[in-house]
Amino acid sequence: RYFLVGSNPAETKYRVLKIDRTEPKDLVIIDDKHVYTQQEVRELLGRLDLGNRTKMGQKGSSGLSRAVSAFGIVGFVRFLEGYYIVLITKRRKMADIGGHAIYKIEDTNMIYIPNDSVRVSHPDEARYLRIFQNVDLSSNFYFSYSYDLSHSLQYNLTVLRMPLEILKTETTQTRQESFDIFEDEGLSTQGGSGVFGICSKPYKKYVWNAKLLEAVRSAVHRDWLLYIIHGFCGQSKLLIYGRPIYVTLIARRSSKFAGTRFLKRGANCEGDVANEVETEQILYDASVMSFSAGSYSSYVQVRGSVPLYWSQDISTMMPKPPITLDQADPYAHVAALHFDQMLQRFGSPIIILNLVKEREKRKHERILSEELVAAVTYLNQFLPPEHAIIYIPWDMAKYTKSKLCNVLDRLNVIAESVVKKTGFFVNRPDSYCSILRPDEKWNELGGCVVSTGRLQTGVLRTNCVDCLDRTNTAQFMVGKCALAYQLYSLGLIDKPNLQFDTDAVRLFEELYEDHGDTLSLQYGGSQLVHRVKTYRKIAPWTQHSKDIMQTLSRYYSNAFSDADRQDSINLFLGVFKPAEGKPHLWELPTDFYLHHKNTLSLSQTRQSYTYWWTTGVLKHLPLPFDEVTCAENRRKLTVKKFHKYEEEIDIHNEFFRPYELSSFDETFCLAMTNSTRDFMPKNVGIDPSPFTVRKPDETGKSVLGNKNNREETVLQRKTAASAPPPPSEEAVSSSSEDDSGTDKEDEGAVSQRSTPVKVTDTGDNTKITENVVQATKDVYGVNLSDIPSEDDLAIYARFVQLGQSQHKQDKGSQQFCSKCPLDKVINLIPISSFSQDNIYEVQPPRADRKSIEIFHAHIQAGRGNMQPLGRDDFLMYREYIRNRYM
């Protein structure tokens, strides 16, 4: 047998799973549902060790040995022989949201469960195992023990605000379903000391190990089930005058109709589209950790292939295979299913930003635009006008090649209109500063305003052909616009507007480029070809050679390795299940029948051509149906009652771990990008605000690159400031098949940076000592004169007299000193709530009687004089001991 022993982070509570190894092809798992203490689990393992020794009393032949230590179970999988268990053996902390850690899987281990004595070998088992392991679980798979990564922050925090009456009724139902007689022990005797906790079912679309956990979901306790997502997770720290603001980007890749670039296009028969990724940017003040007391904001947008039946034939070995529509869909059946899913999850309005080409010499991308327009027009006939799907076509490639149009300016206009329609989520009411300094853009903001803050209603859905390069830049611009509103809502900036070349936008741009590179590697096989700098036309000339290399890498991956990757994804996600007597995975000519279920069996229910949405969705719009309190959604929730002293709900104990010896390597393992360290210039006198516009080369990274030679750094900044502006590019490189077309234009001159010249020479260091001394202007930002002018001295003298007159003020008569020349001219009135307010005397605030008694008791305890304990103290201590050790 295998015994899996799982514990909570404090290692005070344990659960045990027993896995039978005598069954050659079946999975037999026994979970006794009992929660063990540390002492109990040691005794249990000791008895198992003693009872399984070959000879009684012989220590050398131990019957119990540790096979592996792991951080979680990915799942159980079976090919043609017995089951394997997949365990997470290494992890790395990637982000922190409200004290909930998000980890990236670094390494896994697959262990074959049946004993060698009962193993029935199969010749193709090793090949299936190799294909399964082609899905690299150490590459961009994420999990969290306490935060639901498959749902948005808005959903997770909305569920927490469910009325208490509903929770009490749900608790009585769930307690009857559970047969753990020890789980709720001691709760009923404590009266009002219970705390309710809610656990929602994960959103299956974004869970990648749902099929792997299917075999054990009903047999084990829910604490064993660890759901993982695939995509991207990154976090950076924005320091605003020392106040830490965490900017987090989470991308969830859909596990439905998942695959590689040319092999998965369009949509399947259930409305799931290829390369569908939900990107959420979360902003919160890290100085306050809890969800209830902290300030949290999020904005969600989606990318995905055009929801039609279309594909590209790659057998021709062309860089840009022709686009073909596979099935006629006059009633937009597949588009209706797709937008119905979006209405349920995001509400209305759904905004489509279509970036594919509108004008081409040879009809290529325009085929998709024409079909999408027809589908949206048809579906909008039956929706109420206020909830209609909004369609925005914009030929981004054409505008990029135009010398007269700035692509990002036009995208910024689109982004402003989109964010105004959808709004964003924030968990606190509008701050008082927005009432004091009202902004007209803020008053026009859409979404849903509730008593606890704002909700995002609706979503932007961006697509081009591949949903990679153009889509990432468009999403960055929309995210940048939403970031400004998020910062404004938290009272951190005075206007909802962010400029390029500020530390905040540079940090956000780097986060988005990492996000785009990761998603592009997963779907297209290479990193981004065109970046934000490319569309700003400030990319260095070396970027064009990198673009060409990324294009070649993408073409190679699509032509030679995508088929193997697609087989691995189909096996990992359970789309294909090996079985005796069936063709093997590598023998199938196509996987079309695996992803389109209607080709194998006819559906019993047919969707209406006019009422194409799910029943009940329209009634709650613009709010998303998934977040509405109704009976159907309550069935997705599991409610549990905790004791208020339980460590499981104590976020302070969970995060700071006062019960264990901390290691610096583990405590500071999250090395996130920092706006002050990585982007702010390192010389004194520079405005430390992350919202100040910097010069193009004036970043922390460029300055730090040559930190050994300070004079060289100064010269670099001088050269960058005095150099003429680089010539603008007439055309962005069109080497990518994502942005390339048949109507290519000649490339113009590439932008070049002036190369700084080094003043120091290793052979003669003594001659340049005078150049090392920096000018006052470079250090402080102003030129200091040797002798102040008479006007400046007079102003300073008046300032000194002003201060003296305030300090010598007679408190009784409120008259100034008779010697003061400013008598009866200036009357300074204190504006503070203190009775006396100046730099020398301040009246201290008054403390109430109870606070003074607690302070005196604290002082006496330090001297050894202990106060007698009351009844409440004894009860609290007894509860602590019972929950901790018993």
Sequence and secondary structure as in RCSB ss.txt:
>XXXX:A:sequence
RYFLVGSNPAETKYRVLKIDRTEPKDLVIIDDKHVYTQQEVRELLGRLDLGNRTKMGQKGSSGLSRAVSAFGIVG
FVRFLEGYYIVLITKRRKMADIGGHAIYKIEDTNMIYIPNDSVRVSHPDEARYLRIFQNVDLSSNFYFSYSYDLS
HSLQYNLTVLRMPLEILKTETTQTRQESFDIFEDEGLSTQGGSGVFGICSKPYKKYVWNAKLLEAVRSAVHRDWL
LYIIHGFCGQSKLLIYGRPIYVTLIARRSSKFAGTRFLKRGANCEGDVANEVETEQILYDASVMSFSAGSYSSYV
QVRGSVPLYWSQDISTMMPKPPITLDQADPYAHVAALHFDQMLQRFGSPIIILNLVKEREKRKHERILSEELVAA
VTYLNQFLPPEHAIIYIPWDMAKYTKSKLCNVLDRLNVIAESVVKKTGFFVNRPDSYCSILRPDEKWNELGGCVV
STGRLQTGVLRTNCVDCLDRTNTAQFMVGKCALAYQLYSLGLIDKPNLQFDTDAVRLFEELYEDHGDTLSLQYGG
SQLVHRVKTYRKIAPWTQHSKDIMQTLSRYYSNAFSDADRQDSINLFLGVFKPAEGKPHLWELPTDFYLHHKNTL
SLSQTRQSYTYWWTTGVLKHLPLPFDEVTCAENRRKLTVKKFHKYEEEIDIHNEFFRPYELSSFDETFCLAMTNS
TRDFMPKNVGIDPSPFTVRKPDETGKSVLGNKNNREETVLQRKTAASAPPPPSEEAVSSSSEDDSGTDKEDEGAV
SQRSTPVKVTDTGDNTKITENVVQATKDVYGVNLSDIPSEDDLAIYARFVQLGQSQHKQDKGSQQFCSKCPLDKV
INLIPISSFSQDNIYEVQPPRADRKSIEIFHAHIQAGRGNMQPLGRDDFLMYREYIRNRYM
>XXXX:A:secstr
 EEEEEE TTSS EEEEEE  S SS   EEE    B HHHHHHHHHHHHHHT SSTT SSS S       SEEEE
EEESSSSEEEEEEEEEEEEEEETTEEEEEEEEEEEEE S TTT    TTHHHHHHHHTTS TTSSEEE SSS TT
S HHHHHHHHT  HHHHHHHHHHHHHH   TTTTTTTGGGGGGEEEEEEE   GGG SSTTTTTTTTTTS GGG 
  EEEEEEEEEEEEETTEEEEEEEEEEE STT   TTTS SB TTS BTT EEEEEEEEETTS  TTTS EEEEE
EEE   SSSEEE  TT  SS  EEE S  TT HHHHHHHHHHHHHH S EEEEE S S  SS STHHHHHHHHHH
HHHHHTTS GGG  EEEE  HHHHHH SS  HHHHHHHHHHHHHHHH  EESS   HHHHHS  HHHHT  SEEE
TTEEE  SEEEEE SSSSHHHHHHHHHHHHHHHHHHHHHTTSSSSS   TTBHHHHHHHHHHHHHHHHHHHHHHS
S  SS HHHHHT   THHHHHHHHHHHHHHHIIIIIHHHHHHHHHHHTTSS   TTS  GGG S SHHHH GGGT
S  SS   SS  S TTHHHHTTS GGGS SHHHHTTEEEEEEETT GGG HHHHHH TTS   HHHHT    EEH
HHHTS  STTS   TTSB  TT SHHHHHTTTT HHHHHHHHHHHHHS      SS    STTT  SS       
           TT  GGGHHHHS  HHHHHSS   SS  HHHHHHHHHHHHHHHHHHT  TTT    TT TTTTT
      SSSSSBSSS B      HHHHHHHHHHHHHHTT      HHHHHHHHHHHHHHH 
